[in-house]
Amino acid sequence: MVRLSKALLKEAGTGLSKTLSEILVCPLSKKPLRVCEETGSIISDSIGVSFPIKDGIPCLVPKDGKILDIDDTLKDDDAATKRT
């Protein structure tokens, strides 16, 4: 049963609902976050930090955040504008 659940979560992608992603804000800057499907994380563009999503649950503890390089932020912005 546990293996099946993990397999389903992997197939679901980030598993984060659109409503939840619209409500969440960065724990540090209090600005909106965006979901990056490519990396499976939530990104705070205002401070350049990426927070992981583990088993569909966003880990918004500041120590779990990863500071993004400028190049990473620019790539994600370019990918987001191409999709819209």
Secondary structure, DSSP 8 states (H G I E B T S, - for coil): -HHHHHHHHHHTTT---HHHHHH-B-TTT--B-EEETTTTEEEETTTTEEEEEETTEE---GGG-EE--HHHHHHHHHHHHHH-
